Amino acid sequence: MGALARKVASLDELQEAIVWAKGKDRTTVICIDTHPFDWTPGDAWWDVGVPDISARDSVNQARAEHVAGRQNQRVGI
């Protein structure tokens, strides 16, 4: 489809590939293998819906956390 692609095997190679990609004049794809069960350092938040109303306190708490988490999302243009 016209994209340039590069596979990397480490975070150092990823940094180099990002510099490489920024220097290109078209779409680029960078691929790096990840472990399916290990979490990487940092923070991620998934916008997965939680019921608005529930008889379970744990669900209501999850909903409150979800609403609070949405306040940190970037707004799309």
C-alpha positions in Angstrom: 0.0 0.0 0.0 3.0 2.3 -0.4 4.1 2.5 3.3 7.7 2.0 4.3 8.2 -0.6 7.0 10.9 -1.4 9.5 11.1 -4.2 12.1 13.0 -3.5 15.3 14.1 -5.8 18.1 14.9 -3.5 21.0 13.9 -0.1 22.5 17.2 1.3 21.2 16.4 0.2 17.7 12.9 1.6 18.2 14.3 5.1 18.9 16.5 4.9 15.8 13.5 3.8 13.7 11.4 6.7 15.0 14.1 9.1 13.8 14.2 7.2 10.5 10.4 7.4 10.1 10.3 11.2 10.9 12.7 11.7 8.0 10.5 10.0 5.4 8.0 11.8 3.2 5.3 9.1 3.4 3.6 6.7 5.8 5.9 4.4 7.8 5.2 1.3 9.8 7.4 0.3 12.7 7.0 -3.2 14.1 8.3 -4.5 17.4 7.5 -7.9 19.1 5.9 -7.6 22.5 5.1 -10.2 25.1 1.3 -10.9 25.2 1.1 -10.9 29.0 3.8 -8.5 30.3 2.8 -4.8 30.8 5.3 -2.2 29.8 6.3 0.6 32.2 4.1 3.7 32.0 0.4 4.2 32.1 -2.4 3.2 29.7 -6.1 3.7 30.0 -8.7 1.8 28.0 -12.0 3.4 27.3 -14.2 0.3 27.9 -17.7 1.1 29.0 -18.9 0.4 32.5 -22.6 0.3 33.3 -24.1 3.6 34.5 -26.3 1.9 37.2 -25.7 -1.2 39.2 -26.7 -2.7 42.5 -23.0 -3.7 43.0 -20.8 -1.3 44.8 -17.7 -2.6 42.9 -19.4 -1.7 39.6 -20.4 1.7 40.8 -16.8 2.4 41.9 -15.5 1.2 38.5 -18.0 3.6 36.8 -16.7 6.5 38.9 -13.1 5.6 38.1 -14.1 5.4 34.4 -15.7 8.8 34.4 -12.6 10.3 36.1 -10.3 8.6 33.7 -12.2 10.1 30.7 -11.3 13.5 32.0 -7.6 12.8 31.2 -8.3 11.8 27.5 -7.1 14.0 24.7 -9.9 15.4 22.7 -9.8 14.5 19.0 -9.7 17.1 16.3 
